[in-house]
C-alpha cells in the first residue's frame, strides 16, 4: 500500500471518526487545509502529494469511577506512510503527572504496534484509552497517608546514563522526527545517524534515557538493540548533581548527523566521517563496539 491508496485509507478513517465523534467537543480537525489537500489527492483531483499532514484531536471521555469523568486529549498526525507506519500520537490529561502520562503513552504505542500493524489504528487508540486510562488515573489519586520522600541514595535520578543504540537501518522520516522530538522533550543530548546501519546515542538522566528507549523500541524495526550503555552514579544534591551531569555530557543538544550519504539509494554514510565525529566528542572507542573494527 503506498501513495494514493494510503491517502484513500486515511480519508476513510477520518470520515469514520467524524461520524463516531460528531461534536466539535469530541473531535477537532486541526488543519482543514491539510485535510482538503489529502482528500483532493485521494480522490484524484490533484496529482501532488499533500504538503502537510492532517492532524486530529479526539477528546476521549474516561470514567475512573461512577462519579468522575476525565478527558484524555489524543492528538494524531497522519504521517506519510500511514497505515504502514503508526501515526504520531501525543496524549494530554491534567489528572496525570508526566511519568504516568509517559507510561500510558508507551503502553498505548506498544499495544498498537502489536495489534494494528499496517492497519488503521486511530479508532483503536481511542478505544484503548477509553478502556484502560482509568487504571493510570487511579494510580494518581492522592493517598491519605503522606509519603516520605525517598532518601537521595535510592532514587534513579542520581544516575547519568548514555545509551548507544544500533538499528539495522533508519530510513523512515516519521521515526527520525519522533527521535528528535522525544530527545528534546526529555532533555537528552546526543545524535541519530540515519541510513544503513542506523546509530543513535542519547545521554542524560537515567529515567529519561530509559523512557526514550522504551518509546523507540515500540516502533516497528527490522532489528534494534542497545549495543552499549554507560551508567555513572552522581554524587551530591541539587545543583551539584546538575553540574556533574552537565560535565559528563559529550554532546550539546540532540541532532541528526549526516555523513556524506552514498550508495545506490543514498542510504550509506561515510563511516570514516562518523569515526572522526565520535573521536572529536571523545567517544572514538565506541566505533569498534558498533562495527568490530578500529576506526581511522
ZARO-64974 format. One record per residue: x, y, z negated of N, C-alpha, C in turn. Coordinates in pm, whole numbers, plus 32768, in hexadecimal, padded with zeros to 4 digits. Layout:
BEGIN
XYZXYZXYZ...
//
This chain:
BEGIN
80557F8980008000800080008059807C8000804780D6805F8098814E8062804F81BD80AE80818236809F805082A680EB7FBC82C180DA7F7582BF814B7EE882E4814B7E93828280F97EB9820580FA7E6C81A280AC7E7481C180177EEA81EA7FE87EF782127F5C7E9D82897F3F7E9C82E97F9A7E4983617F877DB5833B7F7F7D8982DE7FD57CFD82B27FD37CDA82737F4C7D3482227F197D1C81E17E987D1582497E287D6E82AA7E2C7D6E83127DC67CED83637DC87CC183897E407C4383D57E4C7BCD83827E187BCB83027E3A7B5D82AC7E0C7B5882A67D747BCD829D7D367BCF82967CA47BA4831B7C667BD3838A7C9D7BAD840C7C677B1684217C737ADD83F77CE47A4B84037CF57A0183AB7C907A3583337C7979F882DA7C1679FE83187B8B7A7183507B677A7F838F7AE57A2084057AD77A0D84507B4679B184C07B44792284967B2878FC841F7B58787583ED7B3F786583B67AB178D483857A7878CE834C79F278DF83B679857923842479A879358494794B790285127990787E8522799C7846858D79F07854861979B6786586247934786A86A878F578F986DF78F9790487647906798687A4790179C58797787779758779781379AB8762778E79EE86DA778479D1868277E47A0B85FC77E47A7D85EE78487A6E862D78BE7AD2861E79297AEA86A5796C7B6B86C8797A7B92874579BB7BF687267A297BDE875D7AA27C3F87587B0E7C9887D27AFE7D1687BC7AE07D6E882C7AC07D8E88807B3B7DA488407BAF7DCA88877C297D6C885E7C9A7D0788AE7CB17CA5888D7D187CE388907DA37D4588E77DBB7D8788ED7E3E7DD2886C7E5C7E1888387DF77E6087BA7E097DFF87497E297D8C87487DE67D2786E27E027CF186F07E8F7CD8876C7EBC7CA687827F447D0B87547FAC7D8C876D7F957DF387417FF27DF886A97FF77DED86697F837DEE85D67F7F7D76859D7FC87D0185DA7FB77C8885A97FFA7C9385BA80927CC6862D80BE7CD78643814E7D3685DD818B7DA085BE81427E01855C81737DC584CF81757D7C84AC810A7D40842781017CD68412816D7C8B847B818D7C1D846F81ED7C468493827C7CC884A882927CFB84BA83197CEE854583537CC785A583037CBB862F83367D41867783377DA4863C82F67E2A867482F47E8F860383027EF9861E834E7F6285BA835E7FD585D282FD7FCD863E82B18038866182538018862A81C9807C85F0818B806B85C481018052863C80A68005862A803D7FEA869A7FE1806B86D67FAA806C87597F9B80E4879D7F6A80F387937ED3808887737E8D808D87647DFC803286F17DD2804786C17D587FFB864D7D277F82867A7CD57F0D86417CEF7E9786627C9D7EAC86367C0C7E7386827BB37E7986617B257DEE866B7AEA7DC9860A7A997D48860D7A567D5E860179C07CFE863279757D01862778E37C7E85E978B57C87857A786D7C13853878337C15854F779C7BA8858277697B9A859676D87B4D851E76A17B9984BA76767B5E843C764B7B36844275B87AB88423759D7A87842375137AAE83A074D07ADE83AC74567B06833974067AC48345737E7A9282D673497A4E82D872C87A9A828172647AF182C172137B3A827471AD7ADE823171487A6A8271712D7A07823570D5797E826A70FE7917823E70B9788E826070E1786C82F370D178BD833D7084789D83C9706A78FE842A70AE796183F770F479C9844D712C79D5843871C279EA84A5720A7A03849E72997A7E84F372B97ADA84B873007B5984F973227B6884F973BA7BA7856273EF7BBE856B747F7C528552749D7C6B84F374F57CF284DC75297CF4851275B87D4C856E75D27D5785AE76567DBA855F76AB7D89852477197DDB84D077717DF3851C77F37E6F8544780B7E92858978887ED6852678E67EA1851C795F7ED584BD79C27EFA85077A427F7384F47A717FA0852E7AF07FAD84BE7B567F6B84D17BC97F6C846B7C337FEA847A7C878054843A7C5A80D584467C9C80D383FC7D21812E84237D7B813C83DB7DFA8164834B7DDC812282EE7E1D813E82607E0480D6821B7DAE808582677D63801B822A7D137FB081F27D727F8081777D5D7F8B81247CE47FFE80BF7CE4805980C77D4580CC806C7D418126808A7CCB812281077C9B8168812D7C20810181697BC28122816C7B4280C681A67AE180BE823D7AF1804B82787AD38042830A7AD4808E83447A5E80A883C57A6480E3840979F080728425798D808083F379138018840278AE805384447832801184AA7801803584E677807FB884E777287FCD84E276A67F6084DE76457F6C855275E37EFB858775B97EF785ED75527E8685CC74F17EA485D874717E3E85C1740A7E6D860473897E28866E735D7E5486B772E57E57866172687E0885F672667E0285A271EE7E7A854371E17ECE853C72477F4284E472447FC28537723F8021850B71EE80A2854E71EF80F4851D726581688558727681B9853972EC81DE84A572F6820784697287822F83DC728981B9838272AE8144839D727480CE834B729080A1835C732180A883D87353808183F073DE80E283AC743E816083AD741D81C48369747181AC82D27472818A829B73FE816E820B73F680F281E87447808B823B743D80118225748A803082297520807D828D754B80A1829B75D880F382237607815481FA75B681A8818975DA8156810975EA80FD80F0758C80AB80777593804B807B760B801780F2762A7FC08100769F800C80E0771F80838118772F80D2810277A880F7806F77B6811B80307749813C7FA0774D80C17F4E7777804C7F7277417FD17F2C77667FB57F3A77FB7FC37FB378307FA87FCA78BF800E7F817915808C7F8378EB80F57F41793A80DE7EAB794180A87E7278D580937DE178D180127DB779147FAC7E0C79127F277DE1793C7EF17E2679BA7F307E9179E67EFA7EDB7A587F627EF17AC57FBC7E947AD480287EA67B357FEF7EB37BC280137F207C057FEA7F3D7C8F7F527F447C9E7F0E7F687C327E7E7F7D7C377E5E80037BF77DEA803D7C1E7DC280BB7BDF7DB280A27B497DD781057AF87DDC80EA7A687DB1815F7A107D8681CF7A4A7D64824279F77CE9822479A17C8481E679DE7C0F81C079907C34815B79257C8A80FB79497CB7809978E67D0180DD78747D4C814678937D938191782B7D3181D477CB7CCA821478047C66825677B07C1C81F177577BFB817E778F7BB5811777427C0E80DE76D47C8F80CE76F17CEA8099768C7CF880FD76197D02817D763B7D0981E475D37C8A81E375807C1681D975C17B9681D575797B92816175167BC880EE753E7BBC807574ED7C2C806674857C9E80AC74977D10809374407D43810C73F37D25818574217D6181FC73E27D398209734F7CC381D6732C7C9781E472A17CF7819F72407D3E8137726E7D9D80F172187E11814D71F17E3B81A1724E7EAA81FE72347E7A827471E17DFF829F71FB7DC7830F71AE7DB382E5711D7D8A826871087D76823670807DF9823870337E69821F70797EEB821F70367F1182A970057ED7831170467EFD839A70227EA683D46FB47E4483876F847DED83BA6F197E3F83D46E9C7E2A84446E587E7A84656DE27E6484016D717ECC83E06D2F7EC483816CC07EAA83CB6C3E7E5E838D6BE47E4183CB6B647EB983C96B077F1C83726B277F9483696AD6800683AF6B1C803C84186AE280AB845F6B22812084026B3D8159840F6BB381C983BB6BD9824C84046BBB82A883BF6B7A832983FB6B60837984016BE283C2846E6BF1841984786C66848884116C5984A283C26CC28509835B6CB68591839B6CA285E983576C5A866F838D6C4686B5839D6CCA871083FF6CD08752841E6D4E879A83A66D8887CE83506D34881E82E06D6387CC82766DA88745827A6DA086F4820E6DD886AC82356E5886BC82B06E88867082D96EFD86C182D16F7C867F82AB6FEE86C3829C706C86EE832170A786BD8390707086E2841370A687758431708E87B883E27039884583FC701D88A283C470878871837D70E988C78336714788C8837A71CF893F83957201895083C5728A895B834A72E48910834D7353890F82DA73AF892C830A743D897782B57484898C82CB7514896E8246755B890F824975B688E881D17602891C81DB7691895C817176BE898781677749892D80FF778D88DA812C77E8887380D97825889980B978B58888803C78DA88A5800F796488237FE279A6880D800C7A21879C7FDE7A7087CC7FAB7AF7878B7F447B2987AE7F107BAE87AB7F7F7C1687457FD57C0C873E804C7C6186DD80B07C2486F0812D7C45869281977C1F867881EA7C9C860481D77CDA85DF82227D528565827B7D38850282437CF5847F82817CEA8486830D7CAD844E836F7CF5845483FA7CC88407840F7C46839983C77C36834A83D57BBC839983A67B4283DD83327B4E842F83017ADF84A083637ABF84DD83987B26854B83F77B12851A84747AC984A584A47AF1846C85197AAE844684F97A1E840C84817A0983E7845879818460845C792584D0842579538547842078FE857984AC78DE85778505793F859F85907925854285D178BE84BF85BF78D4845D85FD787A846585C377ED8470853D77E3847384FD776084F08523771285638527775685DF854B771185D585D976DA859E86337729859186BE76FC852A86CA768D84BD867F769884568681762F848F865275AA84E585EB75AF851985AF7536859B85F1750685C88657754E8640869E752486C0864F753786C585FB759F873A85A775B8879385E57623881285C8761D886E85F0768788A0857276CE88E38586773F89138515778E88FF852D782188EE84C0786D88DA84CD78FE8899844F79358862845A79AB883483E579F5886E83EC7A8288A0837C7AB288D383737B3A887783187B8A882883507BE687D182FB7C38882182AD7C9F87DC82557CE7881E82057D4D882C81757D218887812F7D62889E80A17D468933808C7D2E895880697CB0890480587C3988DD80DF7BFD888580DB7B9A886081537B5288A381547AC988D281C87AA2891681D77A2188D2824779D488B2822E79558874829378FF88BC8294787A88D6830B7847890D831A77C188B8837F7776888F835C76FD884C83BC76A5889183BA761D8899842F75DF88DA8439755C888D849D7507888D84837485884784DA74278822848C73AB87B784B77368878B847272F0875583E873148771838872BE875082FE72DD86BD82E772FF865C831B72B085D082FF72D185A7833A735885E583AB737F85C483E7740085FB839374738674835E746186AC830574C78659828574D3862E824F746385DD81D57465855781F074A9851D82657490849F828974D084B182967567851E82D47592853C82E07621854682557661859281FB762385A48175765A85208128765C84CE813875F5844D80F275F183F5811D766583F6819F768683A581CF76F683DC819E777B846081A7778A849E8183780B848B80F0782B84A0809977C8849C800A77E5840E7FD9780383A7802A77E0831E800377FF82FA801F7891834C806C78D78334808179658359800379B283327FFC7A30834C7F857A8083D87F8D7ABD842B7F2B7A9B84B47F287ACC84D57E9D7B02852F7E967B6285627E137B8C85BA7DDB7B1E86107E327AE686637E0A7A7486927E877A2D86857E8A79A986B77EFB795B86E07EC878D1874C7F01789B877D7ED1781987D47F3D77DA87E77F317757884B7F82771288D07F3A7720892D7F76776B89AF7F3877818A097F48770789FB7FBB76C48A517FD776518A0C804075FB8A22803A757989EA80A075228A4F80C674B78A478142748B8A9E817574218A4481AD73B48A57818273388A0C81B372C58A6F81E3725C8A66826272398AC5829F71DC8A7882DF71698A8882AD70EE8A4382EB707B8A74837A70668A1883D170408A38845C70258A3684746F8F8A9384C16F5E8A9B84DF6ED08A65856B6EB58A3F85816E3A8A1086046E12897A86146E24894B868F6E1988BD86AD6E2288A887276E7C882E87316EB1880387A96EF8886487DA6F5F889988556F4D88F188956FAE896F88436FC4899F88006F5B8A1787AE6F6A8A00873D6FCE898B86FE6FC5896C86927024895C86C770B18918873A70BE890487737144898A8798718489E387CD71338A6687F271678AB5877671908AAB870D713E8AF28690715D8ABB865271DD8A36865371EB89F8861A72638A24866672DF8A2286EA72D58A49873D73478ADA872373708B31870E730E8BBF86F8732C8BD7867273718B7C8612735C8B8D858E73988B5A858774298B0885E574508ACE85E174D78B3A85F875408B3785A675A78B9585B476178B5B860C76868AD8861D76858A95866276F38A4686DA76BE8A38873E771089E887B476EE896587AC773C88F9878476FA887B87737740887786F0778D880686DA77D187F3865F781F87DD868778B088258647790A881D866A7997882385ED79EE87F885FC7A6B880985917ACC888C85AA7B1588E285467B1A896685527B55896C85097BDB899285517C45899B851A7CCB8A2C85207CF88A6184B17D2A8AED84AB7D528AFA847D7DE38AF584DB7E408B0E84C27ECE8AC684447EFF8A3F84457F0289F583CD7F2D8A1883A47FBB8A22831F7FD18A4582EC80548A01826580678A1E822180D489DC81A380F5896A81BB815489338150818D88CA815D81F3884F81A381BF88328195813E87BE81D7810187E5824D80A98865826C80A7889282D88052887C82BC7FBE8885823C7F98886282167F0F88D881E47EBD895181F07EF389C881C87EA78A1982457E858A41824E7E088A8F82C17DDB8B2482A27DE28B75830B7DEA8C0682FE7DE88C3182DD7D598C5982607D428C7A82367CBA8CFB82767C898D51829D7CE58DC982E67CBC8DA6836B7C7D8D4383B07CB78D15842E7C7E8CCF84177BF88C8483A87BEE8C4583877B6F8CAD83727B038D1983287B258D8383107AC48DC383937A978DDB83ED7AF68E18846C7AD48DBC84BE7A798D3984B97A988CD584FE7A478CD784C879B88CD8844379AA8CDB840679248D5D842778DC8DCB842479248E4D844278E68E5184D178B38E1A852C79018E1885B978D78DC885CB78578D66857278408D14857A77C78D4E852777548DC184E7776D8DFC849477068DBC840A76FA8D7E83DB77698D36835B77668D6982FC77D38DE4830E78018E1682BE78708E17822978568E27820077D68E2B817277B68DA8812B77D38D3A817577D98CB8813877F28CAF810278818CFC813B78DD8CF6811379698D0F807C79778D72804A79308D927FBB793A8D227F6678FF8CDD7F9978998C6C7F4F78608BFC7F3D78C68BEA7FA3791B8B817F9D79808BAA7F4579F78C247F587A278C467F217AAA8CB37EB57AA38CEA7E9C7A2D8D4B7E307A1E8DD27E4E7A598DEC7EC97A828E6E7EEF7ABA8E977F737A798F197F8B7A798F4A80087A448F3680767AAB8F0A80EA7A7C8EF7815A7AD98F7B81997B018F7481E37B6F8FEE82277B9A8FC782A27BED
//
